[in-house]
């Protein structure tokens, strides 16, 4: 009886690096917001890390995408998991992150002809 193994499991056993499947922007942002604190990490450090990671991801957006994300996060509609998790951040952190999205939009407007 032959055993069928997937190519990914064969590659990982052979020491070949297998890239994880690509995640959507929402999945990446939610993963950051849900990330647990590391051992011996203070709460303020954990949230500062989350803010930094979210800001870095926001900086990769294009102008229209940043505008849509800014609207979505401020509208915070029921059922929008990302917006509701974002709303749990402190007011100061939310304001700084929304300012990052605004800055991304502003920068793209300057660049556009």
Secondary structure as GFF3:
##gff-version 3
##sequence-region A 1 113
A	DSSP	alpha_helix	7	13	.	.	.	ID=ss1
A	DSSP	alpha_helix	25	34	.	.	.	ID=ss2
A	DSSP	alpha_helix	43	58	.	.	.	ID=ss3
A	DSSP	alpha_helix	63	75	.	.	.	ID=ss4
A	DSSP	alpha_helix	81	86	.	.	.	ID=ss5
A	DSSP	alpha_helix	91	111	.	.	.	ID=ss6
###
